[in-house]
Amino acid sequence: HYSAALSHTPKDPALYSNRSFAFLRLRMPARALADADEAVKRRPDWPKAHFRRAEAFRVAGLHDEALKAYERAANLDPQD
């Protein structure tokens, strides 16, 4: 469903973020990371996009990269 939505609104970072989460649930970290990266590219100041990126790194076993992405998300929204 997210892929279909992206074909109509390909610039929406929320759709990339949501599809990233779906790929994570399917244990497809490479695809999750690609979509999280796209969400970050389209909205670099959005903490959730960086959180999705961190989660994809974590699932892929790339813990140093995950920590950096978690820190970036936390810095963007210290109240969360």
MOGIBEL-V909821 format. One record per pair of residues at least 12 apart in sequence whose C-alpha atoms are under 8 Angstrom apart, sorted by the first residue. I is the first residue (numbers start at 1). J is the second residue. If there is no record, write none. Layout:
I;J
I;J
//
This chain:
2;15
2;16
2;18
2;19
3;19
11;42
12;39
12;42
13;38
13;39
13;40
13;42
13;43
13;49
14;39
16;35
16;36
16;38
16;39
17;35
17;36
17;39
17;48
17;49
17;52
19;32
19;35
20;32
20;33
20;34
20;35
20;36
20;52
20;56
21;52
24;55
24;56
24;59
27;59
29;56
29;57
29;59
29;60
30;56
30;60
32;52
32;53
32;56
33;52
33;53
33;56
33;57
36;49
36;50
36;52
36;53
36;56
37;49
37;53
45;76
46;73
46;76
47;72
47;73
47;74
47;76
47;77
48;73
49;73
50;69
50;70
50;72
50;73
51;69
51;70
51;73
53;66
53;69
54;66
54;67
54;68
54;69
54;70
//
